[in-house]
Amino acid sequence: MRALLALLACVALTACGLSPLYSGGSNAAAAQGIAAIDIPAIEGRGGWLIKNALDARLGVAGQTTPQYRLDVRLDDSLQALGVLNDDTTSRERRILRARYQLVDLATGAVLLDATAGSDAGIDVVSSEYATIAAEQTALENLAREVADRMTTQIALTLRNRAAQEGQ
């Protein structure tokens, strides 16, 4: 009975249209497209962190000549959330948003124009050093999270583009 249920589950899963993003390994359309992306420098500390995170995720060995360019603009802000009676801030919110475009270098066409973002809460404590360290740690974590979201969307776009060209 269990074997029959497992077989039915496998059939149902294949019928839903799900397919692995990187099926085919380094020969997959998404992997080859990702390896051919050039990422110019991004302004600011947050930009440096995002670029490094994207390089780590997109820097697949193989392609030497870029086919795509990823243009990224960041909006990094701190907002006071909790204000005490003496007008001091007790909690902050760090928001990191990235607007990015994936440009085909051969045609100049924008293949993807999207945004990705995340935010984090920070406790403001009496130690200024601890607060600054928390703000920087939040920025590092947000940069990794935003880079992950961007990478997923870029890979989906490149896979879909390859599927359309293959039809």
C-alpha positions in Angstrom: 0.0 0.0 0.0 2.8 2.4 0.9 4.6 1.7 -2.4 1.4 2.5 -4.3 1.0 5.8 -2.4 4.6 6.7 -3.1 4.2 5.9 -6.8 1.0 8.0 -6.9 2.8 10.9 -5.2 5.6 10.7 -7.8 3.1 10.8 -10.6 1.3 13.7 -9.1 4.5 15.6 -8.6 5.6 15.2 -12.2 2.1 16.2 -13.4 2.2 19.6 -11.6 4.9 20.9 -14.0 7.7 21.4 -11.4 11.2 21.0 -12.7 14.5 21.6 -11.1 16.0 25.1 -11.9 19.5 23.8 -12.5 18.6 20.4 -14.1 21.5 19.5 -16.3 24.1 20.8 -14.0 26.6 23.3 -15.5 25.1 22.7 -18.9 21.7 23.9 -17.9 20.5 27.1 -19.6 20.2 28.9 -16.3 23.7 27.9 -15.2 25.2 28.9 -18.5 23.4 32.2 -18.5 24.3 33.0 -14.9 28.0 32.3 -15.7 27.8 35.0 -18.5 26.7 37.9 -16.3 28.9 41.0 -15.8 28.1 42.9 -12.6 29.5 46.5 -12.6 30.5 48.1 -9.3 27.5 49.1 -7.1 27.8 52.3 -5.1 28.2 52.3 -1.3 29.0 49.8 1.4 25.7 48.0 0.8 26.5 47.9 -3.0 29.9 46.4 -2.2 28.2 43.7 -0.1 25.6 43.0 -2.7 28.1 42.8 -5.5 30.3 40.3 -3.5 27.2 38.2 -2.6 26.1 38.2 -6.3 29.6 37.3 -7.5 29.6 34.4 -5.0 26.2 33.2 -6.3 26.6 34.0 -10.0 30.3 33.4 -10.4 30.0 30.0 -11.9 33.2 29.0 -13.7 33.0 28.6 -17.5 32.1 31.7 -19.4 34.8 34.3 -20.1 32.8 36.6 -22.4 29.8 38.3 -20.7 26.5 38.1 -22.6 24.5 40.0 -20.0 25.0 43.0 -17.7 23.3 43.3 -14.3 22.7 47.0 -13.4 21.8 47.5 -9.7 20.7 50.5 -7.8 20.3 50.3 -4.0 18.2 52.2 -1.5 19.5 51.6 2.0 17.7 53.4 4.8 17.4 53.4 8.6 14.1 54.4 10.2 13.4 55.1 13.8 10.6 52.8 15.0 10.5 53.1 18.8 10.8 56.5 20.3 10.9 56.9 24.1 9.4 59.7 26.2 12.8 61.5 26.2 12.8 61.5 22.3 15.5 58.8 22.1 15.2 56.0 19.6 14.9 52.5 21.1 14.4 50.5 17.9 15.4 51.0 14.2 14.4 49.4 11.0 17.0 48.9 8.3 15.6 48.6 4.8 17.6 47.5 1.8 15.9 47.6 -1.6 17.6 46.8 -4.9 16.2 47.8 -8.3 18.0 45.7 -11.0 17.9 45.2 -14.7 19.4 42.3 -16.6 20.5 43.6 -20.0 21.4 41.5 -23.0 24.7 42.9 -24.3 24.2 41.8 -27.9 20.8 43.5 -28.4 20.7 46.0 -25.5 17.3 44.6 -24.6 16.3 44.6 -20.9 15.4 41.0 -20.1 14.4 41.6 -16.5 13.5 44.8 -14.6 12.7 43.9 -11.0 13.1 44.9 -7.4 14.2 42.8 -4.4 14.3 43.9 -0.8 14.3 43.0 2.8 14.3 44.7 6.2 15.5 44.0 9.7 14.8 45.3 13.1 17.6 46.6 15.3 17.5 47.4 19.0 19.2 50.6 19.9 21.1 50.1 23.2 23.1 52.5 25.4 26.4 51.4 23.8 26.9 53.3 20.6 29.4 50.7 19.4 26.9 47.9 19.9 24.3 49.7 17.9 26.6 50.5 15.0 27.8 46.8 15.0 24.1 45.7 14.9 23.4 48.1 12.0 26.4 46.8 10.1 25.5 43.1 10.8 21.9 43.8 9.6 23.2 45.3 6.4 25.4 42.3 5.8 22.5 39.9 6.4 20.2 41.9 4.2 22.7 42.0 1.4 22.9 38.2 1.3 19.1 37.9 1.4 18.6 40.4 -1.4 21.3 38.8 -3.5 19.6 35.4 -3.0 16.3 36.8 -4.2 17.9 38.5 -7.2 19.8 35.3 -8.1 16.6 33.2 -8.1 14.7 35.7 -10.3 17.6 36.0 -12.7 17.9 32.2 -13.0 14.2 31.9 -13.6 14.3 34.6 -16.3 17.2 33.0 -18.1 15.7 29.5 -17.9 12.4 30.8 -19.3 14.2 32.7 -22.1 16.1 29.6 -23.1 12.9 27.6 -23.1 11.2 30.1 -25.4 14.2 30.2 -27.7 14.2 26.4 -27.8 10.6 26.2 -29.0 
